Amino acid sequence: MVSSVLSGVKIAVLGGDERELILVNELVKMGATVAVAGYPQDKIGPGAFMVHTVEEACKDAEVVILPIPGTSPDGLIRAVYSENSLILTEKAIQTIAPNALVIIGSARPFLKEWAQVYGFNLIEIIEMDEIAILNSIPTAEGAIQIAMEETSITIHGSKTCVIGFGRTAITLARTLKALGSDITVVARNPGQLARAYEMGCKQATFPELREIMNSADIVFNTVPALIITRDILKYTNSNVLIIDLATQPGGTDFEAANTYGLKAILAPGLPGKVAPVYAGKILADVVPKLIISELTKLDAGLLFA
C-alpha cells in the first residue's frame, strides 16, 4: 500500500550509488515528489524524475539528500552512475526552498558555512547510532574479507590490532574474536579499553602502538587522523597488512608505508561496496523518519512563530 505521509514534499537526491536508489524507491512509495540527479533513466524506478543538473534538482526542493561519503572539498558529489561530474554549487543551494533540510553523511566546511548564510537545516547522519552501528556490520565483514584475500594466513590464530574502539571497531573486534584471532585494541578512552577487556581483547594505549605493530599480522585502523606515522611504520613487522577503514585520507602515512615496502590498503565506505542492498535498506528505514521528524518540528515552529 502506498503511503502519502510525504505527499507534496519535493525531495532532491543528488548522486550516490545503489544505496540511494533504494532510498529513492522508499521516498516515492511515501508520496514524495523526487527529483534525481546523477543516474541514467534505466536505473531510476517508476515515480521519480530524472534531471540532468544539480541546479535543476535543487530548485524549490524542501529536502536535499547527498550521499553518505558527501562531497570533495570543491563540491564534487560522489555519483558512481554519472558520466558527468556532479558539482554542488552555491548557485544551486540558493534555489532550494526556505528552511529546507539538507541531509548528508559528513559535510565539508563550505556546506556548513552555506547553512549559516542561507538558513537551511543541515543534518550529518554518518554518526547517528541507527546508521553507524548497523553500517559497522558490512564494514567489519568487508574488512575481514580484504584481510583473508590479502594474506596467506588464517584469521584464526592471527595477531590483529584494532586502532580506535568506536562503533565500527567494536563490531570488528567482536567478529575477529569469534574467528579466533588474538586481538589487541589500541585506544585512549579508559572506558573503551575496559569494554575491550570485557570482550576478551588485550588493551593498549597509543604510546605502545609501535611495539604492537612490530609483531602484528594484520592492523585495522578506524581513527580518522594520522595515527600510523612514518616513525611507527619504520619499526613495523615487514609482513604486516594494514587495512585503514577511516574516511579519506585515512590515518596511515601511505607514502611511508610504500617506502618501507609495507602493504597498506585504504578501504573507506565498505557498506556501499560489499553490501549496498543492506546499506540501502538502512537509509530507506532511517532517512524518511528523519525527514518527517524535522519537517514536523519546522511546521510546529512556524505555527508558534
C-alpha positions in Angstrom: 0.0 0.0 0.0 1.4 3.4 -1.0 1.7 5.9 2.0 1.0 9.6 1.5 2.9 10.8 4.5 5.4 12.7 2.4 2.8 13.8 -0.2 3.6 17.2 -1.7 7.2 17.3 -0.4 9.8 17.9 -3.1 13.0 16.0 -2.5 16.2 16.2 -4.5 18.6 13.2 -4.4 22.0 14.1 -5.7 24.4 11.4 -6.7 25.3 8.3 -4.7 25.2 4.6 -5.6 22.9 1.6 -5.2 22.1 2.7 -1.6 20.4 5.9 -2.7 18.4 4.1 -5.4 16.8 2.0 -2.7 16.1 5.2 -0.7 14.5 6.9 -3.7 12.1 4.0 -4.1 11.0 4.3 -0.5 10.5 8.1 -0.7 8.4 7.6 -3.9 6.3 5.0 -2.0 5.7 7.5 0.7 4.3 10.0 -1.8 7.2 12.4 -2.1 8.0 14.2 -5.4 11.6 13.0 -6.0 14.0 14.6 -8.5 17.1 12.6 -9.0 20.5 13.8 -10.5 23.4 11.6 -11.3 21.7 8.4 -12.6 20.6 7.2 -16.1 16.9 6.8 -16.6 17.1 2.9 -16.6 18.4 3.0 -13.0 15.5 5.0 -11.6 12.4 3.3 -10.6 8.9 4.5 -11.6 7.7 7.6 -9.9 10.9 9.5 -9.6 12.0 12.2 -12.1 15.5 12.2 -13.7 17.0 15.6 -14.1 20.4 16.5 -15.7 21.8 19.1 -13.4 22.2 19.7 -9.7 20.6 23.1 -10.1 17.5 21.6 -11.8 17.1 19.1 -8.9 17.6 21.7 -6.2 15.1 24.3 -7.5 12.4 24.7 -4.8 13.4 21.4 -3.1 12.3 21.2 0.6 14.7 18.3 1.2 18.1 17.8 -0.4 19.8 14.4 0.1 23.5 13.9 -0.7 25.5 10.7 -0.5 26.9 9.2 2.7 30.5 9.9 1.5 29.5 13.6 0.9 31.4 15.8 -1.4 35.0 16.6 -2.2 36.4 19.9 -0.8 35.4 21.6 -4.0 31.9 20.3 -4.1 32.2 17.2 -6.3 29.4 14.8 -5.4 30.1 11.1 -5.4 28.0 9.7 -8.2 29.0 6.3 -9.4 26.5 6.0 -12.2 27.0 9.5 -13.7 29.1 10.0 -16.8 29.4 13.7 -16.0 30.8 15.5 -12.9 28.1 16.4 -10.4 29.1 19.6 -8.5 27.2 21.1 -5.6 27.3 24.9 -6.2 26.3 27.9 -4.2 24.0 28.8 -7.1 22.1 25.5 -6.7 21.8 26.0 -2.9 20.4 29.5 -3.4 17.4 27.9 -5.2 16.2 25.5 -2.5 13.1 26.2 -0.6 13.2 28.5 2.5 14.1 26.5 5.7 15.0 23.4 3.5 16.5 20.3 5.1 19.9 19.2 3.7 20.9 15.6 4.6 24.5 14.4 4.1 26.8 11.8 5.6 29.5 14.2 6.6 29.6 17.9 5.5 32.6 19.9 4.3 33.2 23.3 5.9 31.8 25.2 2.8 28.4 23.5 3.2 28.3 24.3 6.9 29.1 28.0 6.0 26.3 28.0 3.4 23.9 26.6 6.0 24.6 29.7 8.2 24.4 32.1 5.3 21.2 30.7 3.6 19.4 29.4 6.7 18.8 25.8 5.7 18.9 23.0 8.2 22.0 20.8 7.7 22.0 17.3 9.2 25.0 15.0 9.1 23.9 11.4 9.5 27.2 9.4 9.5 27.5 9.5 13.3 23.8 8.6 14.0 23.7 5.4 16.0 20.9 3.9 14.0 23.1 4.2 10.8 26.6 3.9 12.2 26.0 0.8 14.3 24.2 -1.1 11.5 26.8 0.0 8.9 29.5 -1.4 11.2 28.3 -4.9 10.2 29.2 -4.8 6.5 32.3 -2.7 7.3 33.6 -5.4 9.6 32.7 -8.2 7.1 34.3 -6.3 4.3 37.5 -5.6 6.3 37.8 -9.2 7.2 37.2 -10.2 3.6 40.1 -7.9 2.5 42.3 -9.5 5.2 41.5 -13.0 4.0 42.2 -12.1 0.4 45.4 -10.2 1.0 47.2 -12.5 3.5 48.4 -16.1 3.3 47.4 -16.9 7.0 44.1 -17.6 8.7 42.3 -15.1 10.8 42.2 -17.9 13.5 45.4 -17.6 15.4 46.5 -14.4 13.8 47.7 -11.4 15.8 45.5 -8.5 15.0 45.5 -4.9 16.2 42.4 -2.7 16.1 43.1 1.0 16.5 40.3 3.0 17.9 37.2 1.5 19.6 34.1 3.2 18.4 31.1 1.5 16.9 32.8 0.1 13.8 35.9 -1.2 15.8 33.7 -2.9 18.4 31.8 -4.9 15.8 35.1 -5.7 14.0 36.8 -6.8 17.2 33.8 -9.0 18.2 33.8 -10.7 14.8 37.6 -11.2 14.8 37.3 -12.7 18.3 34.7 -15.1 17.1 37.0 -16.2 14.3 39.8 -17.0 16.9 42.1 -14.0 16.4 44.4 -12.8 19.1 43.3 -9.1 19.3 44.9 -6.0 20.8 42.8 -2.9 21.0 44.6 0.4 21.0 42.5 3.3 22.3 42.8 6.5 24.5 39.5 6.3 26.3 39.6 4.2 29.6 36.0 3.2 29.1 36.7 1.9 25.7 39.7 -0.1 27.0 37.5 -1.5 29.7 35.0 -2.7 27.1 37.8 -4.3 25.1 38.9 -6.2 28.2 35.4 -7.3 28.9 35.2 -8.7 25.3 38.4 -10.7 25.9 40.8 -8.5 23.9 44.2 -7.2 25.0 44.4 -3.5 25.8 47.0 -0.9 24.8 47.4 2.8 24.6 48.8 4.8 21.7 52.4 5.1 23.1 52.5 1.3 22.9 51.4 1.2 19.2 55.0 1.0 17.8 55.8 -2.1 19.8 52.5 -3.8 19.0 52.9 -3.2 15.2 56.3 -4.8 15.4 54.6 -8.2 15.9 51.1 -7.8 14.4 50.0 -9.7 11.4 47.0 -7.5 10.5 46.3 -4.0 11.6 42.8 -2.3 11.3 42.7 1.5 11.8 39.4 3.2 12.4 40.7 6.6 13.6 40.3 9.5 11.1 43.6 11.2 12.0 47.2 10.4 11.2 47.9 7.6 13.7 50.2 5.2 11.8 53.0 7.6 11.2 56.3 7.2 9.4 58.1 6.7 12.8 55.7 3.8 13.7 55.9 2.3 10.3 59.7 2.3 10.5 59.5 -0.4 13.2 56.6 -2.4 11.8 56.6 -6.1 11.0 57.6 -6.3 7.3 54.9 -8.9 6.6 52.1 -6.8 8.2 48.8 -5.9 6.4 47.4 -2.6 7.3 43.7 -2.0 6.4 42.6 1.6 7.0 38.9 2.0 7.4 38.9 5.7 8.3 37.5 8.3 5.9 39.9 9.6 3.3 42.7 10.3 3.5 42.8 7.7 6.3 45.0 7.5 9.4 48.1 5.9 7.8 51.1 7.5 6.1 50.7 5.6 2.9 53.7 7.2 1.3 55.9 6.0 4.1 54.3 2.5 4.1 55.2 2.3 0.4 58.8 3.4 1.1 59.2 0.7 3.7 57.6 -2.0 1.4 54.6 -2.5 3.7 51.2 -3.5 2.4 48.7 -0.8 3.4 45.1 -0.5 1.9 42.8 2.4 2.3 39.2 1.0 2.4 36.6 3.6 3.4 32.9 3.3 2.5 32.8 -0.5 2.6 29.0 -0.8 3.3 28.2 0.7 -0.2 30.8 -1.6 -1.8 30.3 -5.0 -0.1 26.6 -4.8 0.9 24.9 -2.0 -1.0 21.4 -3.5 -0.7 21.7 -3.9 3.1 23.2 -0.4 3.4 20.4 1.0 1.2 17.7 -0.6 3.4 19.3 1.2 6.4 19.0 4.5 4.6 15.5 3.7 3.5 14.5 3.0 7.1 16.2 5.9 8.8 16.1 8.9 6.4 12.3 9.1 5.8 11.7 9.0 9.5 14.3 11.8 9.9 12.6 13.9 7.2 9.2 13.5 8.8 10.6 14.4 12.3 12.4 17.5 11.0 9.5 18.8 8.9 7.1 18.3 11.8 9.4 20.3 14.0 9.6 23.0 11.3 5.8 23.1 10.9 5.4 23.4 14.7 8.0 26.2 14.9 6.3 28.2 12.1 2.9 27.7 13.7 4.1 29.1 17.1 6.0 31.9 15.3 
